[in-house]
């Protein structure tokens, strides 16, 4: 009876072991090991697809994994029916601490390939697990350069194929300077840039172009710019085309872009082409210039300025005449009539009041223009739109400062007027210095940007480097 019941007893214990691995119950595991010290050695004899360490690693049970690793370290190298070891599963799920524990047991598990010819690092890259990627390349930096034998290409292709930009950046930094690896092609003979253009990943394209100018050909003899020929002509393809041409990427002679003339029959762009290029560059093309929170701040600031500049028109400095008069002051006598509701200082100091009104109106109008742009739906990430907003806001606050100083002079008594005027000179002089400093900084930025662009164009004209 005992011999016939023994296999059933073992099956019950094994099922209990697998249930404990699913729940991460360390106490149950310790109890099972105390009852049967060889239970983990019998795991490979039972027809289960995965070992308990596979299950615990996939579900993130760190303490359970550590107990299994300490008792039977060889479980870290066991492969399931898919050829994957526990490190594959922990890497795919992003359980960094479990990955560290498994690597301490068997660092060579980094190089175990499953039936799809993928390493644990490949799965971490496919899921964008940054912490796991760092641990894997710390232990085996050479695993980055391992190429799969299928059509997936390098690990960089996997990052692009699954759209994980941060993982791509980390891996590229790890192989910085290895242009040969960066130019690796996948099963369709596409470089990483070709694949990013094919999948219309604008952020990835910008990052890759920031590394170097790329004009290499794929297996069909096409550059990354040529691949847009099979894409629909929407705003995204226009944006990508602009980004590539700005970086110096050229099209091949055999594959002209849509709406372009054949290479042997060059023609000048017509008005519609110029309009399309203008819209692509200045209205569609975006960069990380302004965020939604900044948009809200700008709207609040413009609204406050508009309110502040509107109020002096209703209540001007010195007040308004309460009733029609012709004799209350020398000003009314000079002009013949002072109308009720009109500004008093408009009669007493007409030239100064006109300057005050001009500056106040300029500040009010500039703030309204900012509000109009913010609520009109223009792409606020566009550099030209941001420059317009910056100029309008600078004009608004500058005119508001001058309005304040002029209003202060209008209401200031004569015996302290000259002291106030000295303060005005200091404030306006300081503000002018700050404006000049901002102007010089922005001008230098534009100058160096244009200069670097010319250098890049001249450098890429003969032979463009590749990725």
FIFI-628034 format. One record per residue (C-alpha): x, y, z; chain; residue in one letter. Coordinates in steps of 0.1 Angstrom, whole numbers, always signed. Example, Ala and Ser with C-alpha at 12.3 -4.5 7.8 and 13.67 -1.06 7.14 Angstrom:
// residues 2
+-------+-------+-------+--------+--------+
|    px |    py |    pz | chaine | residu |
+-------+-------+-------+--------+--------+
|  +123 |   -45 |   +78 |      A |      A |
|  +137 |   -11 |   +71 |      A |      S |
+-------+-------+-------+--------+--------+
// end
This chain:
// residues 467
+-------+-------+-------+--------+--------+
|    px |    py |    pz | chaine | residu |
+-------+-------+-------+--------+--------+
|    +0 |    +0 |    +0 |      A |      X |
|   +27 |   +24 |    +9 |      A |      X |
|   +47 |   +18 |   -23 |      A |      X |
|   +16 |   +23 |   -44 |      A |      X |
|    +6 |   +55 |   -26 |      A |      X |
|   +41 |   +69 |   -27 |      A |      X |
|   +39 |   +84 |   -62 |      A |      X |
|    +6 |  +100 |   -54 |      A |      X |
|   +21 |  +115 |   -22 |      A |      X |
|   +49 |  +129 |   -43 |      A |      X |
|   +25 |  +144 |   -68 |      A |      X |
|    +5 |  +161 |   -40 |      A |      X |
|   +37 |  +176 |   -26 |      A |      X |
|   +48 |  +188 |   -60 |      A |      X |
|   +15 |  +205 |   -66 |      A |      X |
|   +18 |  +221 |   -32 |      A |      X |
|   +52 |  +233 |   -42 |      A |      X |
|   +40 |  +249 |   -74 |      A |      X |
|   +10 |  +265 |   -56 |      A |      X |
|   +35 |  +280 |   -31 |      A |      X |
|   +56 |  +293 |   -60 |      A |      X |
|   +26 |  +310 |   -75 |      A |      X |
|   +16 |  +326 |   -41 |      A |      X |
|   +52 |  +333 |   -31 |      A |      X |
|   +46 |  +315 |    +3 |      A |      X |
|   +81 |  +310 |   +18 |      A |      X |
|   +67 |  +292 |   +49 |      A |      X |
|   +51 |  +266 |   +28 |      A |      X |
|   +83 |  +261 |    +8 |      A |      X |
|  +103 |  +257 |   +40 |      A |      X |
|   +78 |  +232 |   +53 |      A |      X |
|   +79 |  +211 |   +21 |      A |      X |
|  +117 |  +211 |   +22 |      A |      X |
|  +118 |  +200 |   +58 |      A |      X |
|   +94 |  +171 |   +50 |      A |      X |
|  +113 |  +162 |   +18 |      A |      X |
|  +148 |  +177 |   +14 |      A |      X |
|  +151 |  +163 |   -21 |      A |      X |
|  +119 |  +178 |   -34 |      A |      X |
|  +136 |  +204 |   -55 |      A |      X |
|  +159 |  +178 |   -70 |      A |      X |
|  +128 |  +159 |   -83 |      A |      X |
|  +113 |  +189 |  -101 |      A |      X |
|  +129 |  +179 |  -134 |      A |      X |
|  +113 |  +145 |  -132 |      A |      X |
|   +78 |  +158 |  -133 |      A |      X |
|   +60 |  +169 |  -165 |      A |      X |
|   +57 |  +206 |  -156 |      A |      X |
|   +65 |  +232 |  -183 |      A |      X |
|   +83 |  +255 |  -158 |      A |      X |
|  +102 |  +251 |  -126 |      A |      X |
|   +90 |  +268 |   -94 |      A |      X |
|  +118 |  +294 |   -99 |      A |      X |
|  +104 |  +303 |  -133 |      A |      X |
|   +70 |  +310 |  -118 |      A |      X |
|   +83 |  +329 |   -88 |      A |      X |
|  +106 |  +350 |  -110 |      A |      X |
|   +78 |  +358 |  -134 |      A |      X |
|   +55 |  +369 |  -106 |      A |      X |
|   +81 |  +389 |   -87 |      A |      X |
|   +83 |  +368 |   -55 |      A |      X |
|  +118 |  +379 |   -44 |      A |      X |
|  +122 |  +361 |   -11 |      A |      X |
|  +108 |  +329 |   -26 |      A |      X |
|  +133 |  +331 |   -54 |      A |      X |
|  +162 |  +337 |   -30 |      A |      X |
|  +153 |  +306 |   -10 |      A |      X |
|  +151 |  +285 |   -41 |      A |      X |
|  +184 |  +299 |   -53 |      A |      X |
|  +202 |  +292 |   -21 |      A |      X |
|  +189 |  +257 |   -18 |      A |      X |
|  +193 |  +246 |   -55 |      A |      X |
|  +214 |  +272 |   -75 |      A |      X |
|  +211 |  +250 |  -106 |      A |      X |
|  +175 |  +261 |  -110 |      A |      X |
|  +187 |  +295 |  -123 |      A |      X |
|  +200 |  +278 |  -154 |      A |      X |
|  +170 |  +255 |  -160 |      A |      X |
|  +151 |  +262 |  -192 |      A |      X |
|  +114 |  +258 |  -198 |      A |      X |
|   +97 |  +244 |  -229 |      A |      X |
|  +103 |  +277 |  -247 |      A |      X |
|  +140 |  +275 |  -239 |      A |      X |
|  +138 |  +304 |  -214 |      A |      X |
|  +155 |  +304 |  -181 |      A |      X |
|  +141 |  +323 |  -150 |      A |      X |
|  +162 |  +353 |  -160 |      A |      X |
|  +143 |  +357 |  -192 |      A |      X |
|  +110 |  +359 |  -174 |      A |      X |
|  +123 |  +382 |  -146 |      A |      X |
|  +139 |  +405 |  -172 |      A |      X |
|  +107 |  +407 |  -193 |      A |      X |
|   +86 |  +416 |  -163 |      A |      X |
|  +112 |  +441 |  -150 |      A |      X |
|  +118 |  +425 |  -116 |      A |      X |
|  +152 |  +442 |  -111 |      A |      X |
|  +159 |  +428 |   -76 |      A |      X |
|  +152 |  +392 |   -88 |      A |      X |
|  +174 |  +398 |  -118 |      A |      X |
|  +202 |  +408 |   -94 |      A |      X |
|  +197 |  +377 |   -73 |      A |      X |
|  +197 |  +354 |  -104 |      A |      X |
|  +228 |  +371 |  -118 |      A |      X |
|  +247 |  +365 |   -85 |      A |      X |
|  +239 |  +328 |   -89 |      A |      X |
|  +247 |  +324 |  -126 |      A |      X |
|  +260 |  +355 |  -145 |      A |      X |
|  +263 |  +333 |  -177 |      A |      X |
|  +225 |  +331 |  -178 |      A |      X |
|  +227 |  +365 |  -196 |      A |      X |
|  +238 |  +347 |  -227 |      A |      X |
|  +212 |  +319 |  -227 |      A |      X |
|  +191 |  +321 |  -258 |      A |      X |
|  +155 |  +308 |  -260 |      A |      X |
|  +139 |  +291 |  -290 |      A |      X |
|  +134 |  +326 |  -306 |      A |      X |
|  +171 |  +332 |  -303 |      A |      X |
|  +166 |  +360 |  -277 |      A |      X |
|  +186 |  +368 |  -246 |      A |      X |
|  +171 |  +381 |  -214 |      A |      X |
|  +184 |  +415 |  -224 |      A |      X |
|  +163 |  +414 |  -255 |      A |      X |
|  +132 |  +409 |  -235 |      A |      X |
|  +141 |  +437 |  -212 |      A |      X |
|  +146 |  +460 |  -242 |      A |      X |
|  +113 |  +449 |  -258 |      A |      X |
|   +95 |  +459 |  -226 |      A |      X |
|  +115 |  +490 |  -219 |      A |      X |
|  +127 |  +478 |  -185 |      A |      X |
|  +155 |  +504 |  -178 |      A |      X |
|  +166 |  +491 |  -144 |      A |      X |
|  +168 |  +455 |  -156 |      A |      X |
|  +188 |  +466 |  -187 |      A |      X |
|  +213 |  +484 |  -165 |      A |      X |
|  +219 |  +453 |  -144 |      A |      X |
|  +222 |  +429 |  -174 |      A |      X |
|  +247 |  +451 |  -192 |      A |      X |
|  +266 |  +457 |  -160 |      A |      X |
|  +273 |  +420 |  -156 |      A |      X |
|  +277 |  +412 |  -193 |      A |      X |
|  +283 |  +444 |  -214 |      A |      X |
|  +291 |  +423 |  -245 |      A |      X |
|  +255 |  +410 |  -245 |      A |      X |
|  +244 |  +442 |  -262 |      A |      X |
|  +262 |  +433 |  -294 |      A |      X |
|  +246 |  +398 |  -296 |      A |      X |
|  +225 |  +397 |  -328 |      A |      X |
|  +196 |  +373 |  -332 |      A |      X |
|  +196 |  +349 |  -361 |      A |      X |
|  +160 |  +358 |  -370 |      A |      X |
|  +148 |  +390 |  -387 |      A |      X |
|  +147 |  +411 |  -356 |      A |      X |
|  +182 |  +426 |  -360 |      A |      X |
|  +201 |  +441 |  -331 |      A |      X |
|  +188 |  +450 |  -297 |      A |      X |
|  +185 |  +486 |  -310 |      A |      X |
|  +160 |  +474 |  -336 |      A |      X |
|  +140 |  +458 |  -309 |      A |      X |
|  +138 |  +491 |  -289 |      A |      X |
|  +126 |  +509 |  -320 |      A |      X |
|  +102 |  +481 |  -331 |      A |      X |
|   +86 |  +483 |  -296 |      A |      X |
|   +89 |  +521 |  -293 |      A |      X |
|  +110 |  +524 |  -262 |      A |      X |
|  +131 |  +555 |  -266 |      A |      X |
|  +147 |  +556 |  -231 |      A |      X |
|  +159 |  +521 |  -234 |      A |      X |
|  +173 |  +529 |  -268 |      A |      X |
|  +192 |  +559 |  -254 |      A |      X |
|  +207 |  +538 |  -226 |      A |      X |
|  +219 |  +511 |  -250 |      A |      X |
|  +233 |  +536 |  -275 |      A |      X |
|  +252 |  +553 |  -247 |      A |      X |
|  +266 |  +519 |  -237 |      A |      X |
|  +281 |  +514 |  -272 |      A |      X |
|  +290 |  +550 |  -278 |      A |      X |
|  +316 |  +553 |  -306 |      A |      X |
|  +308 |  +518 |  -322 |      A |      X |
|  +294 |  +531 |  -355 |      A |      X |
|  +296 |  +496 |  -370 |      A |      X |
|  +271 |  +483 |  -345 |      A |      X |
|  +249 |  +513 |  -348 |      A |      X |
|  +247 |  +507 |  -386 |      A |      X |
|  +236 |  +470 |  -381 |      A |      X |
|  +207 |  +460 |  -403 |      A |      X |
|  +178 |  +438 |  -395 |      A |      X |
|  +164 |  +409 |  -417 |      A |      X |
|  +149 |  +434 |  -441 |      A |      X |
|  +182 |  +452 |  -444 |      A |      X |
|  +169 |  +483 |  -426 |      A |      X |
|  +190 |  +503 |  -402 |      A |      X |
|  +176 |  +516 |  -370 |      A |      X |
|  +168 |  +550 |  -387 |      A |      X |
|  +150 |  +532 |  -416 |      A |      X |
|  +129 |  +513 |  -391 |      A |      X |
|  +121 |  +544 |  -371 |      A |      X |
|  +110 |  +562 |  -403 |      A |      X |
|   +90 |  +532 |  -414 |      A |      X |
|   +72 |  +532 |  -381 |      A |      X |
|   +68 |  +570 |  -380 |      A |      X |
|   +84 |  +575 |  -346 |      A |      X |
|   +93 |  +611 |  -346 |      A |      X |
|  +111 |  +613 |  -312 |      A |      X |
|  +132 |  +583 |  -321 |      A |      X |
|  +141 |  +598 |  -354 |      A |      X |
|  +152 |  +631 |  -338 |      A |      X |
|  +174 |  +612 |  -313 |      A |      X |
|  +190 |  +591 |  -339 |      A |      X |
|  +197 |  +622 |  -361 |      A |      X |
|  +213 |  +639 |  -331 |      A |      X |
|  +239 |  +612 |  -330 |      A |      X |
|  +251 |  +617 |  -366 |      A |      X |
|  +238 |  +624 |  -401 |      A |      X |
|  +227 |  +592 |  -417 |      A |      X |
|  +223 |  +586 |  -454 |      A |      X |
|  +230 |  +548 |  -457 |      A |      X |
|  +209 |  +526 |  -479 |      A |      X |
|  +188 |  +496 |  -470 |      A |      X |
|  +185 |  +464 |  -489 |      A |      X |
|  +163 |  +480 |  -515 |      A |      X |
|  +188 |  +508 |  -521 |      A |      X |
|  +166 |  +534 |  -503 |      A |      X |
|  +177 |  +560 |  -478 |      A |      X |
|  +155 |  +568 |  -448 |      A |      X |
|  +141 |  +598 |  -467 |      A |      X |
|  +131 |  +576 |  -496 |      A |      X |
|  +110 |  +554 |  -474 |      A |      X |
|   +85 |  +583 |  -470 |      A |      X |
|   +75 |  +577 |  -506 |      A |      X |
|   +53 |  +548 |  -495 |      A |      X |
|   +38 |  +567 |  -466 |      A |      X |
|    +6 |  +587 |  -468 |      A |      X |
|   +12 |  +624 |  -472 |      A |      X |
|    -2 |  +635 |  -439 |      A |      X |
|   +12 |  +659 |  -413 |      A |      X |
|   +34 |  +632 |  -397 |      A |      X |
|   +51 |  +623 |  -429 |      A |      X |
|   +56 |  +660 |  -437 |      A |      X |
|   +71 |  +665 |  -403 |      A |      X |
|   +95 |  +636 |  -407 |      A |      X |
|  +105 |  +647 |  -441 |      A |      X |
|  +114 |  +682 |  -427 |      A |      X |
|  +134 |  +666 |  -398 |      A |      X |
|  +154 |  +644 |  -422 |      A |      X |
|  +161 |  +672 |  -447 |      A |      X |
|  +171 |  +695 |  -419 |      A |      X |
|  +196 |  +669 |  -407 |      A |      X |
|  +211 |  +666 |  -442 |      A |      X |
|  +196 |  +632 |  -451 |      A |      X |
|  +193 |  +630 |  -489 |      A |      X |
|  +171 |  +608 |  -511 |      A |      X |
|  +186 |  +584 |  -536 |      A |      X |
|  +185 |  +590 |  -573 |      A |      X |
|  +163 |  +560 |  -580 |      A |      X |
|  +135 |  +569 |  -555 |      A |      X |
|  +123 |  +605 |  -557 |      A |      X |
|  +100 |  +617 |  -530 |      A |      X |
|   +63 |  +623 |  -537 |      A |      X |
|   +55 |  +655 |  -555 |      A |      X |
|   +92 |  +659 |  -565 |      A |      X |
|  +106 |  +660 |  -600 |      A |      X |
|  +127 |  +631 |  -614 |      A |      X |
|  +164 |  +636 |  -609 |      A |      X |
|  +170 |  +641 |  -647 |      A |      X |
|  +143 |  +667 |  -650 |      A |      X |
|  +148 |  +692 |  -622 |      A |      X |
|  +122 |  +719 |  -618 |      A |      X |
|  +117 |  +748 |  -595 |      A |      X |
|   +91 |  +744 |  -567 |      A |      X |
|   +58 |  +761 |  -575 |      A |      X |
|   +38 |  +782 |  -551 |      A |      X |
|   +19 |  +753 |  -536 |      A |      X |
|   +52 |  +735 |  -529 |      A |      X |
|   +65 |  +766 |  -512 |      A |      X |
|   +34 |  +770 |  -492 |      A |      X |
|   +35 |  +733 |  -482 |      A |      X |
|   +71 |  +736 |  -471 |      A |      X |
|   +63 |  +768 |  -451 |      A |      X |
|   +35 |  +751 |  -433 |      A |      X |
|   +56 |  +720 |  -426 |      A |      X |
|   +85 |  +740 |  -412 |      A |      X |
|   +68 |  +767 |  -393 |      A |      X |
|   +33 |  +755 |  -384 |      A |      X |
|   +35 |  +717 |  -383 |      A |      X |
|   +71 |  +710 |  -372 |      A |      X |
|   +73 |  +708 |  -334 |      A |      X |
|   +99 |  +706 |  -307 |      A |      X |
|   +99 |  +705 |  -269 |      A |      X |
|   +96 |  +743 |  -265 |      A |      X |
|   +66 |  +748 |  -244 |      A |      X |
|   +45 |  +727 |  -220 |      A |      X |
|    +9 |  +727 |  -212 |      A |      X |
|   +16 |  +742 |  -177 |      A |      X |
|   +36 |  +770 |  -193 |      A |      X |
|    +6 |  +777 |  -216 |      A |      X |
|   -16 |  +781 |  -185 |      A |      X |
|    +9 |  +805 |  -169 |      A |      X |
|   +12 |  +826 |  -200 |      A |      X |
|   -26 |  +829 |  -203 |      A |      X |
|   -28 |  +840 |  -166 |      A |      X |
|    +0 |  +865 |  -171 |      A |      X |
|   -15 |  +879 |  -202 |      A |      X |
|   -50 |  +882 |  -186 |      A |      X |
|   -35 |  +900 |  -156 |      A |      X |
|   -17 |  +925 |  -178 |      A |      X |
|   -48 |  +931 |  -199 |      A |      X |
|   -68 |  +937 |  -167 |      A |      X |
|   -41 |  +961 |  -153 |      A |      X |
|   -39 |  +981 |  -185 |      A |      X |
|   -76 |  +983 |  -190 |      A |      X |
|   -82 |  +997 |  -155 |      A |      X |
|   -63 | +1030 |  -161 |      A |      X |
|   -85 | +1038 |  -191 |      A |      X |
|  -116 | +1036 |  -169 |      A |      X |
|   -99 | +1054 |  -139 |      A |      X |
|   -70 | +1075 |  -153 |      A |      X |
|   -44 | +1091 |  -130 |      A |      X |
|   -58 | +1122 |  -114 |      A |      X |
|   -94 | +1111 |  -119 |      A |      X |
|  -121 | +1125 |  -142 |      A |      X |
|  -142 | +1156 |  -142 |      A |      X |
|  -173 | +1151 |  -122 |      A |      X |
|  -193 | +1176 |  -142 |      A |      X |
|  -191 | +1198 |  -172 |      A |      X |
|  -171 | +1229 |  -164 |      A |      X |
|  -155 | +1259 |  -180 |      A |      X |
|  -139 | +1277 |  -150 |      A |      X |
|  -128 | +1252 |  -124 |      A |      X |
|   -91 | +1255 |  -135 |      A |      X |
|   -69 | +1273 |  -159 |      A |      X |
|   -70 | +1242 |  -182 |      A |      X |
|  -107 | +1245 |  -188 |      A |      X |
|  -103 | +1282 |  -195 |      A |      X |
|   -75 | +1274 |  -220 |      A |      X |
|   -95 | +1247 |  -238 |      A |      X |
|  -129 | +1265 |  -233 |      A |      X |
|  -147 | +1235 |  -219 |      A |      X |
|  -140 | +1204 |  -197 |      A |      X |
|  -164 | +1176 |  -203 |      A |      X |
|  -177 | +1154 |  -174 |      A |      X |
|  -161 | +1119 |  -174 |      A |      X |
|  -129 | +1130 |  -192 |      A |      X |
|   -94 | +1127 |  -177 |      A |      X |
|   -83 | +1157 |  -157 |      A |      X |
|   -46 | +1153 |  -166 |      A |      X |
|   -57 | +1152 |  -203 |      A |      X |
|   -63 | +1190 |  -200 |      A |      X |
|   -35 | +1198 |  -176 |      A |      X |
|    -6 | +1178 |  -191 |      A |      X |
|   -18 | +1168 |  -226 |      A |      X |
|   +16 | +1156 |  -240 |      A |      X |
|   +24 | +1134 |  -210 |      A |      X |
|   -11 | +1120 |  -209 |      A |      X |
|    -9 | +1111 |  -246 |      A |      X |
|   +24 | +1092 |  -240 |      A |      X |
|    +7 | +1074 |  -210 |      A |      X |
|   -22 | +1064 |  -232 |      A |      X |
|    +0 | +1052 |  -260 |      A |      X |
|   +22 | +1030 |  -237 |      A |      X |
|    -8 | +1016 |  -218 |      A |      X |
|   -26 | +1008 |  -251 |      A |      X |
|    +5 |  +991 |  -265 |      A |      X |
|    +7 |  +969 |  -234 |      A |      X |
|   -30 |  +961 |  -235 |      A |      X |
|   -29 |  +952 |  -272 |      A |      X |
|    +2 |  +930 |  -268 |      A |      X |
|   -14 |  +910 |  -240 |      A |      X |
|   -46 |  +906 |  -261 |      A |      X |
|   -24 |  +893 |  -290 |      A |      X |
|    -9 |  +867 |  -266 |      A |      X |
|   -43 |  +856 |  -255 |      A |      X |
|   -55 |  +853 |  -291 |      A |      X |
|   -26 |  +830 |  -300 |      A |      X |
|   -31 |  +809 |  -269 |      A |      X |
|   -68 |  +803 |  -276 |      A |      X |
|   -66 |  +800 |  -314 |      A |      X |
|   -52 |  +765 |  -315 |      A |      X |
|   -18 |  +772 |  -330 |      A |      X |
|    +8 |  +745 |  -323 |      A |      X |
|   +26 |  +761 |  -293 |      A |      X |
|   +55 |  +737 |  -297 |      A |      X |
|   +65 |  +754 |  -329 |      A |      X |
|   +96 |  +776 |  -325 |      A |      X |
|   +82 |  +805 |  -345 |      A |      X |
|   +50 |  +807 |  -325 |      A |      X |
|   +70 |  +806 |  -293 |      A |      X |
|   +92 |  +835 |  -306 |      A |      X |
|   +62 |  +855 |  -314 |      A |      X |
|   +47 |  +849 |  -279 |      A |      X |
|   +81 |  +859 |  -263 |      A |      X |
|   +82 |  +891 |  -283 |      A |      X |
|   +46 |  +900 |  -275 |      A |      X |
|   +51 |  +893 |  -238 |      A |      X |
|   +83 |  +913 |  -236 |      A |      X |
|   +65 |  +942 |  -254 |      A |      X |
|   +36 |  +939 |  -230 |      A |      X |
|   +57 |  +940 |  -198 |      A |      X |
|   +80 |  +967 |  -211 |      A |      X |
|   +51 |  +990 |  -220 |      A |      X |
|   +35 |  +982 |  -186 |      A |      X |
|   +67 |  +994 |  -169 |      A |      X |
|   +68 | +1026 |  -189 |      A |      X |
|   +31 | +1031 |  -183 |      A |      X |
|   +37 | +1028 |  -146 |      A |      X |
|   +65 | +1053 |  -146 |      A |      X |
|   +45 | +1078 |  -167 |      A |      X |
|   +14 | +1074 |  -144 |      A |      X |
|   +37 | +1079 |  -114 |      A |      X |
|   +50 | +1111 |  -129 |      A |      X |
|   +14 | +1124 |  -136 |      A |      X |
|    +2 | +1120 |  -100 |      A |      X |
|   +35 | +1129 |   -83 |      A |      X |
|   +36 | +1164 |   -65 |      A |      X |
|   +60 | +1189 |   -80 |      A |      X |
|   +83 | +1190 |   -49 |      A |      X |
|   +92 | +1153 |   -52 |      A |      X |
|   +89 | +1149 |   -90 |      A |      X |
|  +126 | +1150 |   -97 |      A |      X |
|  +134 | +1124 |   -71 |      A |      X |
|  +108 | +1101 |   -87 |      A |      X |
|  +122 | +1108 |  -121 |      A |      X |
|  +156 | +1097 |  -109 |      A |      X |
|  +141 | +1064 |   -97 |      A |      X |
|  +125 | +1061 |  -131 |      A |      X |
|  +158 | +1064 |  -148 |      A |      X |
|  +173 | +1036 |  -126 |      A |      X |
|  +144 | +1013 |  -132 |      A |      X |
|  +142 | +1019 |  -170 |      A |      X |
|  +180 | +1017 |  -173 |      A |      X |
|  +181 |  +984 |  -155 |      A |      X |
|  +153 |  +970 |  -176 |      A |      X |
|  +170 |  +982 |  -208 |      A |      X |
|  +201 |  +964 |  -197 |      A |      X |
|  +182 |  +932 |  -191 |      A |      X |
|  +165 |  +935 |  -225 |      A |      X |
|  +198 |  +940 |  -242 |      A |      X |
|  +212 |  +910 |  -224 |      A |      X |
|  +183 |  +888 |  -235 |      A |      X |
|  +186 |  +901 |  -270 |      A |      X |
|  +223 |  +893 |  -272 |      A |      X |
|  +218 |  +858 |  -258 |      A |      X |
|  +189 |  +850 |  -283 |      A |      X |
|  +209 |  +865 |  -312 |      A |      X |
|  +239 |  +844 |  -303 |      A |      X |
|  +217 |  +813 |  -301 |      A |      X |
|  +203 |  +820 |  -336 |      A |      X |
|  +238 |  +828 |  -350 |      A |      X |
|  +254 |  +796 |  -336 |      A |      X |
|  +224 |  +775 |  -347 |      A |      X |
|  +227 |  +788 |  -383 |      A |      X |
|  +265 |  +784 |  -382 |      A |      X |
|  +263 |  +748 |  -370 |      A |      X |
|  +236 |  +740 |  -396 |      A |      X |
|  +259 |  +754 |  -424 |      A |      X |
|  +288 |  +733 |  -411 |      A |      X |
|  +267 |  +702 |  -410 |      A |      X |
|  +254 |  +708 |  -445 |      A |      X |
|  +289 |  +713 |  -459 |      A |      X |
|  +302 |  +683 |  -440 |      A |      X |
|  +275 |  +660 |  -452 |      A |      X |
|  +275 |  +672 |  -488 |      A |      X |
|  +304 |  +649 |  -501 |      A |      X |
|  +298 |  +618 |  -480 |      A |      X |
|  +272 |  +614 |  -452 |      A |      X |
|  +281 |  +592 |  -423 |      A |      X |
|  +259 |  +563 |  -415 |      A |      X |
|  +243 |  +546 |  -387 |      A |      X |
+-------+-------+-------+--------+--------+
// end
